[in-house]
Amino acid sequence: MELPVLIRGGHYEDERGQLEFNNDFDALPVKRIYTIKNIDSKFIRAWQGHKIERRWFSAINGAFEVKLIRVNDWESPSKNLQQQVFLLQGKEMDILSVPPGYISSIQALEDDSKLLVMADHALGEVKDEYRYDVDYFKD
């Protein structure tokens, strides 16, 4: 199974201002984009994922901790599955590529953080949303 990949971005500053970029991200498969802004930095948006769809996450303001779990059984997953943890910061424009088969937990680390989300399927194109309680999986 394909693993999540962090595609590193960067930034450049000079007397005119700054430029944030990610020259290694191929946006060709993206069909839909939206943003997430959690109510505050204490709220955890977890656990939600997709068996078929691919997602890409990039912090466009502030910072986020994104935890990923590869699901072993969509109807009744094991509660002690391994979690991968990624830190996304708005100043770098890193993009986390999440392949199909994963669920995510998203927590803003700073107030007013905003996360860009991209998906490879249009809204309603497939029925592929799975949700589990925030405390279902053990850390």
C-alpha positions in Angstrom: 0.0 0.0 0.0 1.1 3.5 -0.8 2.4 5.6 2.1 1.8 9.2 3.0 4.5 11.6 1.6 5.4 15.1 2.7 6.2 17.2 -0.4 8.5 20.0 0.8 7.8 23.5 -0.2 9.8 26.6 0.5 9.8 30.4 0.7 11.8 33.3 -0.6 12.1 36.8 0.7 13.6 40.0 -0.7 12.9 43.7 -0.6 9.6 43.2 -2.6 8.1 40.8 -0.1 7.9 37.1 0.2 7.0 34.2 -2.0 5.8 30.8 -0.8 6.0 27.9 -3.2 5.9 24.1 -3.8 7.5 23.3 -7.1 7.4 19.6 -6.7 3.6 19.2 -6.2 1.7 17.9 -9.3 -1.8 19.3 -9.0 -3.1 17.5 -12.1 -5.3 15.0 -10.2 -7.0 17.6 -8.0 -10.7 18.0 -8.7 -11.8 19.9 -5.6 -10.3 22.3 -3.0 -11.6 23.7 0.3 -10.2 25.1 3.5 -10.6 24.0 7.2 -10.4 26.5 10.0 -11.0 24.8 13.4 -12.9 26.8 16.1 -9.7 27.0 18.2 -6.4 25.3 18.8 -7.9 22.9 21.4 -10.5 21.3 19.0 -9.4 18.1 17.3 -11.2 17.2 14.0 -10.9 13.4 14.1 -11.2 10.7 12.8 -12.3 10.9 9.2 -10.9 9.3 6.0 -11.4 7.7 2.7 -11.0 4.2 1.3 -10.9 5.4 -2.3 -10.2 9.1 -2.4 -6.8 10.8 -2.1 -6.3 14.0 -0.1 -3.6 16.6 0.1 -3.2 19.0 3.0 -1.2 22.3 3.2 -1.3 24.9 6.0 -1.8 28.3 4.4 -1.8 30.1 7.8 -0.5 29.1 11.2 0.3 25.4 11.9 -1.4 22.0 12.1 -0.6 18.6 13.6 -2.0 16.0 11.2 -2.2 12.4 12.4 -2.8 9.6 10.0 -3.8 6.0 10.5 -3.9 3.3 7.8 -7.2 1.5 8.4 -7.1 -2.3 8.5 -10.9 -2.9 8.6 -13.3 -0.1 7.7 -16.3 -1.6 9.6 -14.4 -2.3 12.8 -10.8 -1.1 12.8 -8.4 -2.1 15.5 -8.2 0.5 18.2 -4.4 0.4 18.5 -3.3 1.0 14.9 -0.1 2.9 14.4 -0.4 6.7 14.0 1.9 8.8 11.9 2.3 12.5 12.9 3.0 15.4 10.6 3.6 19.0 11.3 2.4 21.5 8.6 3.4 25.1 8.9 2.0 27.9 6.7 5.3 29.6 6.1 6.8 26.6 4.1 3.9 25.5 1.9 4.7 21.8 2.5 2.0 19.5 1.1 1.1 16.2 2.8 -0.1 13.7 0.2 -2.5 11.2 1.9 -3.2 8.1 -0.3 -6.5 6.2 -0.2 -6.9 4.0 2.8 -6.1 6.5 5.6 -8.1 8.4 8.2 -6.9 11.7 9.7 -6.9 13.7 12.9 -6.4 17.5 12.3 -5.6 19.9 15.1 -4.6 23.6 14.7 -1.6 24.5 16.8 -2.2 28.2 16.7 -5.5 30.2 16.7 -6.6 31.4 13.2 -4.7 28.6 11.5 -6.2 27.6 8.1 -5.6 24.3 6.2 -6.0 23.9 2.4 -7.4 20.6 1.5 -7.4 19.1 -2.1 -9.2 16.0 -3.2 -9.0 13.8 -6.3 -12.8 13.3 -6.6 -15.6 15.8 -7.0 -18.1 16.2 -4.2 -20.6 13.3 -4.4 -18.7 11.5 -7.1 -18.2 8.5 -4.9 -19.6 7.5 -1.5 -16.4 7.2 0.5 -16.5 8.9 3.8 -15.7 7.1 7.0 -15.8 8.7 10.5 -14.8 7.4 13.9 -15.1 9.0 17.4 -12.2 11.3 18.4 -11.2 8.9 21.2 -11.7 5.6 19.3 -8.0 5.1 18.7 -5.4 4.9 21.4 -2.3 7.2 21.1 
